[in-house]
Amino acid sequence: MLEFPPQDKIEVFANEQGLICFRSAGDIENTEEQIVCLTIGQFRSVMKNSQDLIARADEFKRGLT
């Protein structure tokens, strides 16, 4: 399992149904725990397009888009 502090604690795990799930504990924003699950195909699409997504996020972060 992967965790990414210091933002809201986010855990990434595979569940019993074969989905890739992201769980946010809501620690920082005092919100309820939220879970988003992707199918294996959806997760593969994210991985396949990860470099483009990262580049686009960098552009947004710098205010270029």
PyMOL commands that set and color helices and strands:
alter all, ss='L'
color gray80, all
select helices_A, chain A and resi 40-48+50-62
alter helices_A, ss='H'
color red, helices_A
select strands_A, chain A and resi 2-3+10-14+20-24+34-38
alter strands_A, ss='S'
color yellow, strands_A
deselect
rebuild
show_as cartoon
